[in-house]
């Protein structure tokens, strides 16, 4: 089994519908030409940092 390609998404990207659409279009194209698994993780960001301060 191949090592997965890990994609870390940050909070700013998640706020932009256009950026997300472009990213996921690129990921679909990648998957069509490569047989490598993809793993998408959230990169945290200022909102997560603020939430963790109260934890």
C-alpha positions as CSV (number, residue, x, y, z in Angstrom):
1,X,0.0,0.0,0.0
2,X,1.2,3.5,-0.9
3,X,1.8,6.2,1.7
4,X,-1.1,8.6,1.8
5,X,-0.8,12.2,0.6
6,X,-1.7,14.2,3.7
7,X,-3.3,17.6,3.1
8,X,-3.6,20.0,6.0
9,X,-6.3,22.7,5.7
10,X,-6.2,25.9,7.7
11,X,-9.0,28.0,8.9
12,X,-8.5,30.8,6.3
13,X,-8.9,28.4,3.4
14,X,-12.1,27.0,5.0
15,X,-13.6,30.4,5.0
16,X,-13.4,30.8,1.2
17,X,-15.9,28.8,-0.8
18,X,-14.0,29.6,-4.1
19,X,-10.7,28.4,-2.6
20,X,-12.3,25.2,-1.4
21,X,-14.0,24.5,-4.7
22,X,-10.6,25.0,-6.5
23,X,-8.9,22.7,-4.0
24,X,-11.4,19.9,-4.3
25,X,-11.4,20.1,-8.1
26,X,-7.6,19.8,-7.9
27,X,-7.9,16.8,-5.5
28,X,-10.4,15.1,-7.8
29,X,-8.0,15.6,-10.8
30,X,-5.1,14.2,-8.6
31,X,-7.0,11.1,-7.7
32,X,-7.9,10.4,-11.3
33,X,-4.2,10.4,-12.3
34,X,-2.7,8.9,-9.1
35,X,-3.7,5.8,-7.2
36,X,-2.5,7.3,-3.9
37,X,-4.8,7.7,-0.9
38,X,-5.6,11.2,0.3
39,X,-6.0,12.2,4.0
40,X,-7.4,15.6,4.8
41,X,-6.8,17.1,8.2
42,X,-7.8,20.4,9.8
43,X,-4.7,22.5,10.6
44,X,-6.2,24.3,13.5
45,X,-6.0,28.1,13.3
46,X,-6.9,31.0,15.5
47,X,-10.5,29.7,16.2
48,X,-9.2,26.3,17.4
49,X,-6.4,28.1,19.4
50,X,-9.0,30.2,21.2
51,X,-11.2,27.2,22.0
52,X,-8.2,25.3,23.4
53,X,-7.4,28.2,25.8
54,X,-10.7,27.5,27.6
55,X,-10.2,23.7,27.7
